[in-house]
Amino acid sequence: MIQIILLSATAGIFATGLGALISAILLKRPSENMSCWLLSFAAGVMTSVVCFGLVMESIELASVMVTVYGLILGVIVIMILNRIVDKITHTKEDDPKIHHTFAERYHEKQAIQNPSKMLRAGVLILIALALHNIPEGIAIGAGGSYDFELGALLTIVIALHNIPEGMAIAAPLLAGGITKWKVILLTTLSGSTTILGGLLGILIGNISDFAVAMSLSAAGGAMLYVVFGEIIPQSIVMTKNRTATIVTLFGIIVGLIVTQI
């Protein structure tokens, strides 16, 4: 159990904090292309891990139909979380559909247009990240309870995803005048909800094989929604070429190789 909690902390706290630290060291906005490429690669690896790891394990534990129901449940849960985040952070000027820069995706516009509300905007951004970290923690907890190697693999993949998110969130806060160490601390703490998700995953995983199968497939559905509903569309819009797609496909191949080792 302690090992799984440590995995959750690595994916959430360490990776997100590392992203904030990178932004603080650079003292400038991270490269849009590099951020998009890293996210696209992580999206590809996540897709392979879900399809060739979580889904296959879920089918083995239960059945195809249970896995399908779990995937649908995961998509619904993450959609609800996204709606909550959008209502909290939405302003009249925001485009609720597609953001044309990496910064807009994280509602940076609120932070830099009105410096007097910087802290409030920063807190809202951190809440958004914290909510998104819970399903990722559940994936690590449930996957690690069933197979520690699967949990470790999920940790690496989710960490790859969280590093650029930490960079993107820290950059506007730094630009708004919040001290480096305070930004690093707040961004790092926002990743702590991954531990909460990990504990939930462990509890679910200890109930029965059916519960493990449902939690694995639900976590897979949540991850697939993030990949195809957020990362890939936004990456394509921001890079305005096929590079993001190529990097994603490369990530899928790498993920396939890793899951079969």
Secondary structure, 3 states (H helix, E strand, C coil): CHHHHHHHHHHHHHHHHHHHHHHHHHCCCCCHHHHHHHHHHHHHHHHHHHHHHHHHHHHHHCCHHHHHHHHHHHHHHHHHHHHHHHHHHCCCCCCCCCCCCHHHHCCHHHHHHCHHHHHHHHHHHHHHHHHHHHHHHHHHHHHHHHCHHHHHHHHHHHHHHHHHHHHHHHHHHHHCCCCHHHHHHHHHHHCCHHHHHHHHHHHHHCCCHHHHHHHHHHHHHHHHHHHHHHHHHHHHHHHCCCHHHHHHHHHHHHHHHHHHC
